[in-house]
């Protein structure tokens, strides 16, 4: 009975499913069910810390690797200046397709992985 949970106003016990998430108000923590027991969900770092998140996107059909500086409002002007000085100027993302890099939507968009690597090494 220890792995049973009650949902809403339905007081009949329900077996949780793997991946189900709950807040344990007794232990004051967020938990996930691993198909056997409830396990505490651990967070890594502070969500308000500066970090760089990478992903992929397309601009007019061309693949780009994006870097989104998170909590980096004070660093953005320096990042932009460094990127222009290192990789050369760019234009509006909507004026051209295939440019080496763009800055748009609070992200840097790079065509070449080596440019991504240089950026990450400089700003990590």
Legacy VTK file of the C-alpha trace (Angstrom):
# vtk DataFile Version 3.0
C-alpha trace
ASCII
DATASET POLYDATA
POINTS 124 float
0.000 0.000 0.000
3.002 2.349 0.381
3.206 2.970 -3.369
-0.432 3.953 -3.675
-1.474 7.513 -4.230
-4.778 9.341 -4.069
-5.849 11.649 -6.869
-8.051 14.701 -6.302
-11.202 13.790 -4.416
-11.040 10.149 -5.519
-10.013 8.294 -2.361
-9.534 4.919 -3.999
-5.825 4.092 -4.173
-4.163 4.274 -7.596
-0.795 2.699 -8.402
1.468 5.431 -9.818
2.946 5.004 -13.283
6.639 5.250 -14.088
7.633 8.888 -14.661
4.760 10.294 -12.613
5.792 13.375 -10.616
4.471 14.524 -7.252
5.274 17.031 -4.541
5.859 15.273 -1.220
4.552 17.791 1.320
5.752 15.676 4.244
9.394 15.758 3.098
8.999 19.090 1.231
10.483 17.829 -2.036
9.629 17.007 -5.639
9.654 13.279 -6.467
9.383 11.011 -9.513
8.168 7.405 -9.508
10.754 5.007 -10.998
8.298 2.072 -11.270
9.396 0.803 -7.843
9.719 3.731 -5.419
9.371 7.506 -5.282
12.783 9.161 -5.821
13.683 12.785 -5.049
14.263 14.930 -8.119
17.633 16.616 -7.747
18.357 19.956 -9.376
21.748 20.839 -10.732
22.943 24.314 -9.884
20.894 27.403 -9.427
18.350 28.166 -12.148
19.291 31.842 -11.818
22.957 31.179 -12.618
24.564 32.268 -15.865
24.773 29.434 -18.376
24.872 28.764 -22.110
22.215 26.503 -23.610
22.815 25.013 -27.042
20.292 23.678 -29.515
19.729 23.457 -33.249
17.490 25.451 -35.508
16.987 26.356 -39.137
16.970 29.669 -40.929
15.263 29.560 -44.307
16.039 25.834 -44.559
19.694 25.984 -43.456
20.841 24.273 -40.250
22.306 26.416 -37.467
23.585 25.634 -33.988
22.199 28.097 -31.463
23.600 29.295 -28.170
21.225 31.002 -25.759
23.033 32.882 -22.979
20.795 32.506 -19.908
20.909 35.151 -17.169
23.525 36.984 -19.218
21.953 40.390 -19.783
25.111 42.115 -18.566
27.311 39.953 -20.835
25.282 40.262 -24.062
26.934 43.484 -25.374
30.413 42.017 -24.827
29.403 38.742 -26.471
28.066 40.597 -29.483
31.214 42.746 -29.757
33.492 39.695 -29.406
31.551 37.771 -32.060
31.716 40.665 -34.548
35.446 41.139 -33.891
36.190 37.408 -34.105
33.841 36.168 -36.840
33.137 39.360 -38.726
29.973 41.418 -39.070
26.609 39.897 -39.830
23.293 41.148 -41.146
19.679 40.689 -40.156
18.597 37.087 -40.039
15.774 37.957 -42.463
17.966 39.738 -45.051
20.163 36.819 -46.022
20.310 33.078 -45.828
23.565 31.323 -45.230
25.394 33.960 -43.217
28.158 32.639 -40.965
26.314 33.774 -37.829
23.337 35.780 -36.614
22.162 37.234 -33.322
18.400 36.944 -33.037
15.765 36.178 -30.401
18.303 36.326 -27.511
20.420 33.640 -29.200
23.525 33.405 -31.295
23.040 31.293 -34.424
26.167 29.685 -35.931
26.589 27.713 -39.188
29.955 26.175 -38.278
30.696 23.971 -35.258
34.182 25.466 -34.864
32.597 28.900 -34.369
30.345 27.366 -31.701
33.401 25.835 -30.023
35.278 29.160 -30.018
32.247 30.962 -28.576
31.741 28.346 -25.856
35.427 28.379 -24.908
35.436 32.174 -24.664
32.172 32.595 -22.731
31.964 29.453 -20.560
LINES 1 125
124 0 1 2 3 4 5 6 7 8 9 10 11 12 13 14 15 16 17 18 19 20 21 22 23 24 25 26 27 28 29 30 31 32 33 34 35 36 37 38 39 40 41 42 43 44 45 46 47 48 49 50 51 52 53 54 55 56 57 58 59 60 61 62 63 64 65 66 67 68 69 70 71 72 73 74 75 76 77 78 79 80 81 82 83 84 85 86 87 88 89 90 91 92 93 94 95 96 97 98 99 100 101 102 103 104 105 106 107 108 109 110 111 112 113 114 115 116 117 118 119 120 121 122 123
